[in-house]
Amino acid sequence: MRKDAQEAAFSYSLRTDAERRFAQYQELMPHKVRNILLVSTPYDAWVMEEDCKLSERLVSEYRGLNLSQPPSLTWVSRFEDVPRTLDEQHFDMLILMSSFDDEDLASLQEQVKHWHPDLSVVMLTHQRSAQAEELRRQGVDRCFVWTGNADLLLAIVKNAEDQRNVARDTEVAGVRVIILVEDSPSYIASLLPLVYRELVLQAQQVIHEGLNQEHRLLVMRARPKILVAETYGQAMAYFEQYQDCVLGVISDVRFPKGGLLTADAGVSLLRDVHRQRPDVPLLLTSSESSNAARAAEVPAFFVDKNSPFLLAEVRRFISEQLGFGDFVFRDHEGGEIGRASSMFGVERMLKTIPDDVFLAHCRRNDFSRWFFARTEFELAGVMRPLTNEDFAGPLSQRDFLLSLIRDRIRERQSGVVVSFHAGDFDPETDFLKMGKGSLGGKARGLAFLFRMLSQNRWLKERYPSIDVTPPRTVAIGVEGFDAFVRNNNLRYLAKADVPDEEVARLFLAGKMPGWLVHHMRIYLREVQHPITIRSSSLLEDAQYQAYAGLYGTFMLPNNHPDPQVRLEQALRAIRLVFASTYFQAPKAFSQRVQLRTDEEKMGVVVQEVVGQRYGEHFYPAISGVAQSCNYYPFGRMKTDDGVISIAMGLGKIVMDGGQVLRFAPRYPELLPQFASQADMMRNAQAGFYSLYMGSDEAVADVDNGQGNPDRVALRDVADAEPFGPLFRLISRYDPREDVLHDSADAPGAPVLLFSRVLRHGMFPLAEALDDVLQMARQAMGGPVEVEFCVDLPSEEQVLENPGYKGRLALLQLRPMSARAEVRKVTITEDEVRRAFCHSRNALGNTERRDIYDVVFVRPETFDVARTEDMAREIGRMNRTLLQEERPYLLVGFGRWGSADRWLGIPVGWQEICGVAAMVETSSEALKVEASQGSHFFHNITTLGISYVMVDDRGDERIDWSWLGDQPTCEEGEFVCRVRLSSPLLLKVDGRSSRCVILHDAQ
């Protein structure tokens, strides 16, 4: 797919398909009770305000139940004030309290209802009224016995809203309905608040387990509606109108039927409902315990109204029978054999329960009812009409139900940041979040990756033979870091000048927040594949201050047989990631970008390590980084074609600036670093990283300076397992015939050229990454960088799916600072002739005259074996120049910042944080490609530091003799610092990547 096709195919929405379904819940309950006019005597008003604290309790009830928009109450003391008040302000409900004379009630219909027909009118009395029908004719919609319980007012408001919204909400979203039949105002006043409270509390506990808070609050709008009926006819009308949405029926025994008070009206009602919908749970309530037998004949559950356990029995009915509690798996005798509190739990139990238990639950529609209660209307709607006779047998029926549940779980979690629930979480969830607060930069990029891929399914359609997915991820919000630092009194380290080793020791001694320990214990109980603990600070991977590679990352095999040991290893790694916030390198970087270290906060990413185990080691076949801008294009390559750097094994070697293979995704056959056979043998990857999976005792006692044994091993390619990916990635060079064979079976020396991937279609790496880069670039509005790895299929996977080629795992997405093009910089040919340094491969776009100091490695003393000593000398000079606030030019050999000291000078940020521009060149002893792709290189681009690569070909040059003639200010064994009498002129043209550096005297 070329760029124009990609742009046409790319799409993005702020909401996923599942979230768009959630969004329809925003349209539910459009009619809310926001303003209530209460008419009462001054005494009743005083009692409500001072004794009952009605307004305060109403607001408290709403907040306590996480309900939105508590209504406001307005009091008037005289009925004659009602019409005027209604004309002056809009009200949704009128509550009449205490006694009103016949004249007031007679005028209610004429003066109020006639002019405000949509106004709900409710009467609260202190004793039971026998004139309910007469009150209705006068305009009172419902009458309740008032006992001073503020819960009743909440139930009255919610019931009025349900009555007004039920028709629309059932049609729009299939919202469920519970029918409550009761004609006694006193029992309604006690039963209705009870049912509403339990309904809301149960819904809060179970609705969409595992999703985030936004989803839960939205879905609360889809809770079942309660419709109150006082007669048989009204109840049956409700049932027939909303039959497909009825979740349950709760009925009294004695109430009017056909205009007459009938002793067994409730029994007749429940029997008629059961005849039409045998799967609807029924509850018969009565103050006479003898009616329990009649309930059993229906069949229906029974609750004695006079029982001291009335609340508990109603709660049990709502929880177990209406599907709001755990799904309880029961045998044919009613005994519990297991329970599940989430969709994932039901899925897991379905795989193990006996056939007769499974079929019995299907026959009673228990599964569909349980999913209806969780507002999984589509899933439940597919299940409900199915019967056991629709399937060939229990196995096919079970497989069908499992596939429905699994597909729904994946759909609703796709592209969503899901809150972690220790009680029952799905380890297959794409992206989980523990704790509160920001995700941090790295986690944000990953979350966006999940979202972007979930909305652009064309990528899967274009590459059906591979999986393009990020690895499963858990993000720990910055709340964890805040709590850790606060509880252990470590905030002072943000400003204190403390060595990294001491910072690490203090953090390792600190106590972790209890909730984080508990969450990680539960998580690791289910997850036993290798994991990596990565930093995700607020500033990491930001648009203009990347902080790339400055914080801690630790890979863990996570395979110890003792789960407590695995937990301690993970918590130790998290502590060290926290500690890296206050290490010297990020502090120096913060100083450079003028940000305060004490404002930085650290999130953590726990991510599965993608790859396979080969013997005692675990690693992917290929890892790398893809960039949408190529700052050093070659031949017919263009800057916007991008560049990809790859290596076998873990990606550490790529991000540390090691020896890797580099190519443009649109021209994978062009490999400029392998222009000749000599280049090929010299530049090919010689070492790779893997995660050691053996026992702790066998780990070499290597320490990274922070008290952490190093499980990531650097190994020679020649030592790679012969049954691993090496066999599929190497070519062989036969020097006798000067022939390169793209086969591991051919004679000759092995060389990692990835030819079967890049040239022979074994895996569509270049094409897929080209599409990903273009898609991500459009989504982020600028150049991007993507870390990735490739897991090639095992023999077993190929046998199961012959067309499967493997997995392209996208590990990280971050913005990439493009070259500034605001200012036009022009370099003349005269300046090229006069420059002491000229390059055609420079990064940046600048013209500056404020550099008087040059720090450079002397060519005559350069020794590739002593590059670490050179880094220390540069660090000392950097500190001096930093204190004097003097920007400087740095010139040296090989790759700056390389973790491999044999490829360049391994300086860290704290050793060069005052640099203004850097020049990378080569010597006879050290010739390597550019640093493009490393964390070090990425940070340079985001800081706007001009980076100049000088090759020894063409007209590129450095005038070492001129540089050596300048007056020396400071000199070490390898490094020299000179100070000029007038500033350098540094010009970098971002359009052509050309650079000249001149001294004014030239």
N, C-alpha and C positions, 0 to 999 in steps of 0.2 A: 504494500500500500504506500503510495507516494504521498508527498506532503499535502497536496490538494485533496486527495481522498481522505487522508487522516483528518484534515480540518472539517470535512463534511461529516465524517463518522463520529467525531468526538462530541460528547454531550456531557453536561453536568447539571445537576439540580441540587438545591440545598437539602432535598429530602430524597431518601431511597423509596423504592416501591412500597416497602413495608411501612415506612414513615408516612407516606402519602395516605395509606389506609388509616394510620393513627390520626392523621390530620383531619380526617372526616369527623373525628370525635370533637374537634373544636366547633363543629357546626351543630353538635347535639345540645339539647336543653337551651334553646335560644330564649325561651321565656323564663326569666328568673324573677323571684320575689326580692326586690331591692329596697322597697320602702313600705313600711307597715304603719297604718294609722290605728292606734289603740284608743278605744273609747271606754273610759272607766270613771268611777267616782274618785275624787281626790284621795280618799282613804286607800282605795285599791291601788291607785297610782303610787302613793307613798310606800305601801307595802311592797310593791314590785321593785321600786327603786332602792329602798333602804334595806329591806329584809331579804327579798329574793335576789336583789342585784341583777335584775333581768337583762338589761342591756349588756352588762359586763359578762354575764354567764353565756349569753347568746354568742357574743364574739369569741369567748373562750371555747365554746363547743365547736364552732366552725374551725378555729385554728387547731384545736386538739384533734379533730378528725380530718385535717388537711382539706377542708372544703373551702371553696373560694367565695369571695364577696358576701360577707355576712350582711344581712339587711339592717337598715336603720329603723329605729322606732320613734314615732311621734305620738305624743299624748294630747288628747283633748278630753275635757271633763264632762261636756254636755253633748247630747246627741244632736241638738239643733246646730252645733258648730260643724258638724260633719260635711254637709253640702258645700259650705263656703270653703272649708279646708281642702276638699277634693277639687274644687275649681281653681284654687291657688297653686296646688302642687300635685304632681302625679303620684299615685299610690297603687301598689299591686295587690294589697290585701287590707281588708278592714276587719279588725277584731273587736267585737262587742263584749264587754265584760260586765258581770254583775247583773242587776235587775233593771229592766227597762219596761216602762209602762206600755200598755196596749197602743196608745196613740203614737209613741215613738216607733214601735215595730210596724204599725200600720202604714206609717209614712216611709218606711225603709224602701219598699218596692218603688214607690212613686218618686221619691226625692234622690235616691241613690242608685238603685239597680237600673232604673230606666235610663239614667244619664251615663252610667258607667257599667255597661253590661258585662265587661270582662273582669270586673273587680271581684276577687274572691272574698266572700263574707263569712266569717267564722264567729260563732258565739261560744264563750267560755262561761260555764255556770258552776256554782258551788255545790249543786245537787242535781241528781238525775232529773231530766225533764221528760215528761210523757207526751209532749207536744211537738216531736221532731217533724212530723209531716206538716203540721200547721206552720212551724217556723220556716220550713222550706218554701211553702207557698208565699210566705211574707218576704222571702229574699235571702234567708240564711242558708248558705250552702251546706254547712256542717256544724254540729254542736258537740262540744267536748266538756267533760267534767274537769274543772280546774282544781288541782291540789297543790299548786305552787311549784311544780316541777318544771324547770326550764327546758328539760329534754322534750316536753310535750310541744313547746313552741317550735323547736327545731323540726320535730316530726310534722307539725302542721304546715310549716313552710315547705318542706321537702315534698309532702304529699300534694300540696297545691301545685307545685312545679311539675310533679310527675303527671298529674291529671291534664295539665295543659300541653305537655310535650310528648306524651306517650304515642300519639298517632303518628307524628312525624318521625320520632326517633326509631320506632319499630320499623317503619318503612325505609328510612335512610340507611340504618346500620344494623337492623335486626336485633335491637336491644330487647332483652328478656323482660318478662312481666310476671310479677307475683300478685295473685289475687287474694285479698284478705276480706273475709265476709264476717261482719259483726254489726249488730244493730244497737248494742248497748253503748251509750256515750262514755260510761265509766270504764268499761272494758277496753273500748277503743283507746281511751286516754292512757291506759296502762300498757296495752299491747303494742300499739303503733310505735311509740318511742323505743320500746324494746326491740322490735323488728328492725327499725331503721338503724339503730346503733349497731346491732350485730351485723346487719347487712353491710354497712360502711366499713366496720372494722375487719370483717372477713374479706371484703373485697380488697382492702388495703394490703392485707397480708399475702394474698395469692395472685392478684392480677398481674400478669406478665412478669413472672419471676425472672430475675436476671437482666431485665432491661433497665434503662436509666430512669432517673426521677422524672424527667419531662414526660416520658411515655406513661409512667404510672399515674401522674396527675391528669393527663389527657384521658386515659382510659377510665378514670374514676367517673367521668361524665357518662360512660356507657354502663354504669352499674344498673342492675334491674330496677324497673319502676314498680312501685307498689300502688295498686288500685284498690280502694276500699269500697266494698258494696254492702248495702244494708238489707237487700232483699234477694230472693232466689232469682227473680227475673233480671235484676241488675247484674248479678254475678254471672249468669249464663250469657248475658249480652256481652260482657267483657270477654268471657272465654271464647265465644264464637267469633268475635271481632279480632282477637289476638291469639287464636288457637295455636298457630305455628310458633308463637314466641312465648307461650306460657311456660315458665320455669317451675312453678309450684302453686298449690292452692292451700290456704289456711282458712278453715271455716268453723264458725260456731255451729251448734246443733239447732237451736230454736231461733227462728227469725221469720219474717213475713214471706209467704209464697202464695201467689194468686190473690193478694190483697188481704190474706188472713194469716195471723200468727200461727205457724205450723211447728209442731214439736220435733219433727224429724226432717225439717227442710235441709239441714246441713248434710245429713246422711244421704238424702236423695241427690243433692247437688254433687257430692263427691262420687257417688256411684255413676251419675251421668257423665261426669268428666272422665272417670276411669274407663268407661265404655268406649269413649271416643279417643282418648289418649292414655293407654295403659302405662306409658312410661313416665307420666307426670307424677312426681311425689305429692302426696296428699297428707294433710295434718288436720285432725278433728280436735277442736278445743271445746271443753264443756266443764261446767261446775259440778256435774254429776258424774261420779266415777263409773257408774254402771254403763255409761255410753262407750266405754273402752271396748266392750265386746262387739258393739255395733260397728265401731271403727274397723275392727279386725275383719269383719265380713266384707268390707268394701273392696279391697283392703286399703287401710290408711293408718297412719301413725296417730297416737292419741296423747293429749296433754290435759291434765286436770287443772283447771283454772285456779283452784284453791290450793294446789300443791305448793309447798315452800320451794320446790325445785322447778317452778314454772320457767324462770329465766334460763336455767341450765338446760331444760328440755327443749325449749325453743331454739337456743343456741346450737344444741346438738342436731336438731332437725335441719337448720340452715346450713350448718357445716357439713354434715355427712350426707344428707339427702338432696340438698340443692346444689351440691358440688363445690362449695366454697372452701372446704377444708382439704386435708390430704385425700388423695384417692386411695381408698382402703380396698385391697384385694381380699375377698372373702371366699371360703369354700362353700359347698352346698348346704352346710349346717349353719352358716353365718359366722363361722370363726375367722378371725383375721389371720391371713398368711403373709401379709406384707402391706406397705403403704408407700406412697410417693407424694412429694409436695410440689413437684414441678413437672413440666413436659419432659424434661430430660430423665427425671426419675421414673415417670410412667414408661418411657421408652425402654429404660433399662430393665424394669420389672416385667414388661411384656415378653422379654426374651426368655424368661425363666418360669413363669407361672404355668400350671397344668392346663391342658386343653379344656377340661370341663369348666374350670374357673373362668378362663378367657371367654368361652362361648356364653356362659351365664351372664357375664357383664355385658357382652355385646347384645344379648337378647333383651336385656332391660334398658338398653341405650345409656348405660352408666357413663361410657366414655364420652358420648356426644354431650350429655348434660354437664359433665365436668368441664369440658372445653367451652361450652356456652357460658358457664359461670365465669370463665376467664376471658370472656369477650373474644374468644377465638371462633367467631361466628362462621367464617368460611369453612374452616376445618370441621367444626361440629356439624355444619349443614351438609357436608359430604357424607359424614358418618351416619347421621340419624336415619335416613331412609333405607340404609342397607340392612339386610337381614342375613342370618347365617345361611339361608338357602341361596343367597346370591353368589356363594363361593363353592369351589369344588371340595374344600375341606378346611379344617382349622389352620393348617399350615399356610395355605394361600391367603386366607382371611387375615391371619396374623401378619404375614409379610406385607400385605396391602396397608394395614393400619400402621405398621412401623415405618413404611416408606412415606406415608402421609405426614406422620409426626416429624420424622427427620427432615423432610423437605421444608416443612413449615418452620422448624427451628432454624435451619440454615437461612431461609428467606428473611425471617424477621430479625436475625442477628447480622445479616450481611451489611457491611458498611456502617454499623452502629457501634458506638462506644457503650459497652454493656457493663453495668455495675456488678461487681463481684459480690456474691452472697455466699458466705461460708457454709450456710446450712445445706445448700444443694446447688452446685454450679455444674455447668456442662464444660468439661475440659476440651471439647471440640469447638468452643466459642472462638471466633476469630480474634476479637479484641476485647479484653476485660480491663476494668479499672478498679484498683483498690484505693480506698481513701478518697479524700476530698482535695480540692485545690486544682491548680493547673496541671495539665499533663506534661508540660515541658516541651521544648522544641523538637526533640527526636521523636517522641511519642506522637506529637501533633502531626508530623510528617507521615508517620506510619498509619495513623488513623485516617488521614486524608487519602493515603494510598488505597486502603480498604474501600473507602467510599468511592473513589474514582473508578476502581476496577469493578465494583458492584454495579455502577451505572453505565459502564461501557462493555457490554457483553460481546460486542463485535470482535474484541480481541480474542475471546475464547472461540468464537466461530471461525476466525481467521487461522487460528493455530489449534485445531481440535486434538492434535496428537500430544500436546504438552499442557501442563498446568501452569498458569501464570498467577501466582498468589503470593502475598507476603506470608511469612511464618506466623503461627499463632503467637499472640502477644498479650502480656499483662503489663499495664502501666500503673505504677505506684505514684499517686498524686503528690504534690509538694507538701501536702499536709504531713506526710511521714517525716520528711526532712525537718520541717518546722518543729514538730513535736520532739524529735530526737535532739536537735540542737538546744531547744529551750529546756528540756528536762535534764540535760547533762551539762548545762551552763557552758556551752562551747561557742557562743556567738562572738566572743572576743577574738577568736582566731581569724575573723574576717579582716581585722586591721593589724593584728600582731605579726611580726616577722618571725615565723616559726618554721623550722625545716620540715620538709615533707614527711620524713620518717617520724618526727614527733607528733605531727598532726594525725598521721595514721594510727599511732599508738593510742592517742587520746580517744579517737573515734572507736577503735576496737575495744576499748575498755568501757564504752558507754552502753547504757541500757536502752534497748529498742522499745518503741511503743507497743503496749500489749496487743492492741488490735492488729498491728502489722505482723507480729509473731504468729498470732492465731490464724490470720488469713494465709500466710505463707505455709503454715503447717498443713492446713486443709488443702491448699493448692498442690503441694508436693506429694500429698498422699495419693493424688490421682495422676500426677504427671511425673513420669520417670525417664523421659528422654533427655538427652543433654540439653542444657540451657546456657544462655549467656546473660549476664547481668550487666546492663549498659546504662550509661548516664543519659539523662534527659533534662538538662537544666533549662531554666526559663529562657536563657539567651542562646542556647545551643541551636545551631541550624537556623538562626534568625536571618532575615534578608540581608542585613548589612554588617552584622557582627557574628560570624558563624560559630566561633569557639569550637571548631571541628577538631576532634582528636585530642583535646586538652584534658579531658576527664577520664575517669577510670572505666575499664571494661574487663570483665572476668568471665571466662568460660568454665563451666563445671560439668563433669561427666554425669552427675546426678544419678549415679547407679549404685551407691552404697546400699547394702542390704538393710541397714538400720536407718529408718526414716528420720530419727533424731539427728543422726550425723549429717544427712543430706540437708536438713533444716539449718543446722549450725553453719554448714559450709555456705549456704545461700545467704544467711543473715550476715556472715562475715564479709561476703562480697558486697552486699548492700551497704554495710558500714564503710567499706573502703571507697565505694562510689560516692557516698556522702562526703567522706573526708577529702576527696579530690577537689571539691568545691573550693577549698582553702589552700590548695597546693600553690607553689610558686609560679608555675607556668600560666595557669588561668589568671592569677593575680597580675602578672606582668601584662598579659593580653588586655585585661580590664583597664589597666593604667593607660595602655596605648590608645584604647578607644574611649577613654575618659568616662568609664562607668565604675560605679562603686561595688566592690566585692560584697559588702554587707547587704546589698539589694538582690544579690543572686540567690536563687533557691534551686534545689536539686530534686527533680523527679527521677524515677528509675524505671527502666524497661527490662522486663524479664521475657526473654524470647527463646523459642525453640531453636536449636542449632540444626540447620538443614544439612543433610548428608547421610552417609551410611557408615556402618562400622566395618572396618577391614582389619582383621586381627585384633590387635590391642589399641588401634587408633580409629578415630572418627573424623571424617572430613567430607566436604562436597567434592564433586569432580572438578568444578570450575568456580572460582570466585572472581569478583572484579568490581569496577566502578565505571559507569557510563555517564558521559557529560554531553550536554546538547551543544556546547561550544568547543571547538578544537582550536586552541590558541597557537598550535604549531602545525598547521596544515602542510601537506606534502603532495607534490605533483598536482593532479586534478582535484584533490580534496579542497573543500571550502570550509571556512570557519563554522558555518551553520550546519555542516554535515555531522558535527559531533565527533567524539572519540571514545573508544572503549579500551580499557586496560584489563587484562585477564591473567590469571595464573591458576595452576592446579592447587587444590587444597583450600585452606581457610584464607579469607580475604586480608588478613593482617599484613601479608607481604605486599599487597597492592597499596593499602592505605599507608604503610610505613615507607613507601617509596623504594621498594625492592626491585629486583630484576624480573620484569614481566613482559608480556607481549601486548603491543598496542596497535589498534587498527581503527579505521573509520567504519561505522556500521554499514554505510552504503558501498564501501569498497573493501570488503574483508580480505580480498586476495592481495591487496597492496600492503606490504610489510616493509616499510623503509628501514627499520633497524636490522633487517636481514638482507641487505642489498647484495652482499657477497657471502660466500661460504665461510669466510673468516668471521664476518659479522655474525652470522648465524650461530656458529659454535661459541663465540664470545658473549653474545647478548641473550642467548636462550636461557630460560629459567633453570637454575641449578638446585635451588632449595625450595621447600614448601613447608607450610605449617599444618599440623594436625593436632587434634585433642586426644591426649593419652587417656585411655579408658581402663587401664590396669589398676591394681590395688594401690592403696595409699603408700604401703611400705615400699613399693617398687618405684615410686616417683623420686626422681633425682632431687636432692635437697637444694634446689635452686630457689633463690629468694629474689623478689623483684624490688627490694628495698622497703617493702611495706609488710613484711611478715606473712607473705602469701605464697605458698608453693606454686610453681609455674607448671600448669598442666598442659599449656600450649607449647608443643615441641617444634623446633625448627629442624627439619630433616633433609638429607640429600635426596634429590629426585631418584638417584640410582638405588636408594634404599626403600623406595615405595613398594607396597605390596603388589606382586605380579598379577594378582586376581582383582586388583582395584581398578580405578579409572585410568591409570597410566597406560595400560595396554590399548585403550581406545583413543588416547590423546597424542601419543608420540608418533613421530616419523623416524626414519633411520637414514643417516647419511653414510654412503659408502665412499670413502676417500680414494679407493683404488680406481673406481670408475667415475668419480666426481658426480655421483647421481644421488638425488634425494628421493626416497621411497616413502609414500604416505601410508605405510603399513608397519605395524610392530613386528611382523613375522619376517620382514626382509633383513638381509645382512647389513651390518654397519653400526655406527655409533648412534645411540638414541638421542633425540633432540625434541623438545616440547614445542611444537609448532601448531597444535590444535587443528591440523589440516582437515581431518575428517569432519570437524565441526564447521570450520570457516569456509571450506571449499567443496566438501562432498555431501553436505546435507544431513549428517547424522543427527543434528539438532539445530533448529532454526534460530540460533542465538542472535546473529547480527540483525536479521529482519525483525524479530520480536522486540529487541531492545530499541531499534530505530522507531518502531511504532510507539513503544512506551515513552521514549524521550519526547517525541512530538506531542503525544497526548498530555504528558505531564507539563510540558512547556506551555501549552495553551491553558491548562488549568491553573498554573501558578503565575502566568503573566510575564514570564521571563525565563532566562536560562536555568536549567536544573541539573542536578547531579543525583544519580540513582546507584546505590550499592545493591549488588545482587549476587546470587550464587546459583549453580546448576547442579541438580541431583540427577544423575543418569540412572535409568532403571536397572534393577537387579535381574538376574535370570528368571527368578520366580515371577516378578512383575511382568516381564515380557511374555512369559507363558500364559499368565492370566489375561493379559491384554496385548496381543501381538502388535498393535499399531501404536502403543504408548512409547513415547520417546523420552519422557522424563519431566522434570519440574524446573521452571524458572522462578526462583523465589526472590522477590523484591524486598530487600532488607531495610532500605532507608531511602527517603526522598527529602531533598533539601534544595532550597534556592541556591543558585550559583551566581556570584556577582559577575555581571558582564563588564566588559571594558567600557569605561566612561567615554561617551561620545558627545558630551555637551560642548566641549571646547575643541575647535579645529586646530590641530598642531601640524605645522608644515616643516618638513626637513629638506633643506636645500642640498644640492650636490656639493657645493662649496663646504658646507658643514660636514658632510660625509668625509671629504678629503682631509679636513683639519682635525677631525675627532680622534681622541686617543682610544676611544672605544666605539665600535660600530657593530650593530647586530640587525639581522632581518627576522629575528624570532624574539620579540619582546612583548611583554604583557603590561598593559596600562594605557593611559592616555593623559599625558601631563607635560608641562613645561615649568621647570622650577630652577631657581638660582639661590638656594639657601644652604647648599651642602659645601662645607669647607674641609671636612674630614673624610679620609679614605682608610678603611681597614682592609688589608689584603693579606692573603697567604703568599709568601715568597716562593716563586717557582723553584728556586735552587734548593730550598729546604723541604719542599713538599714530600711527604712519605705516606703512602696509602695505609701503612700499618700504624701510623701515629695520629689518625684523624680525631680520635677522642681527646688527645692532648691539645690539638688545635682548637677544638670546640671550647675547652676550658679557657684558653688564652683569649679567644674572642669574647667570651662571657665577661672576663675581667675588664677588657677595654670597653665593652658595652655599658657596664655599670658606671664607669667614669664619664662617658659621653652622655649617659642618661641624666646623671646628676647635674651636668653642665648644660643640659637641654640643647644638645648639639646633634641634629640629624646627621647621618653618615652614609657613605657608600660602602658596601661590603662586596669584596671580590674573592672568589675562591674556586677550587677545583671539585668536579663531581656534583652530586646532588646535595643541595643544602637541606638539612633537616632529615636526611635519610636515617631510618632506624638501622640500616645495614652499614656499618662503618667502612666497609670495603667498597661501597658505592659513592661515598661522599662524606662530608663533614657533619656528624650527627648533633648539630646544635638544637637546643630546645628554645621555646619562646622566651624564657627568662634570660637567655644568653644573647638574644638579638632584638629585644623589644624596642630599642631605640632606632632601628635601621630605617632609612628612607628609601633605599633602592638596593637591589642585590644583583650581582652578576655571577652567573654559573658558566664555567668554561671547562676545558679538558686539558689533559697533559698526556705525555707519552705513556705514563704509567696508569692513567685512568681515563677511559673513554666510555661514557655511558649516555643513554638518551635523556631527554628532558624529564623534569620532575612531575610532569602533568599527571594528576589523578590522586596524589597523596593528600592526607589531611593537612600537612604542612603547606603544600602548594595552595590548597583551597583557602586556608586562612590568609595567606598573602593576598589572594585576589580580593577577598572581602575587605581587607584593610586598605586597599588601594596602593600597596607597596609595588613599585615598578620592579618587575622581574625580567632580567635580561639574560638570554642564553647566547653565548658566543661560541660558534663552531670554528673549526680550523679550515673551513672551506670557503672559496670565493673571496669576497672583499671584507668578510667579517674579521674583526681583530681586537686585540688589546695591546696597547703600547707599553709593555712591561718596562722597557728601559726608561721611558719618561716617568713612569710611576716610581721606579726605584731611585730616581734623581731628586725626588721631593724631600723636604726636611722632615726628619723622623721625630715624632713626639713620644712614642712608646714602642718598644720592641720586645718580642718574646723569642722563643726558640724557633717558632715557625711563622708567627704572625707579626705584621708591622702596621703601625698607625702613623699616617702622615697628615699634616695640617697645611692647607694652602693659604696663600695671602689673599686670594680673591676666590669667590665661589665658583663651583662647577656649573656648567649649563647642561641640564639633563632634559632631553626632549624625547618623548615616546609618542609616536603616531599610532593611535589605536586602529585606524583604518587599514594601515599596511603592515602593522606589527614591527615597524622599523624603529630603531633607537640610535641616537648619537649622544655621547658624553664628551663635552669639550671643556677645556680650561680657558678662561678669558684671555690668558696670555697667548693662546694659540692663534 
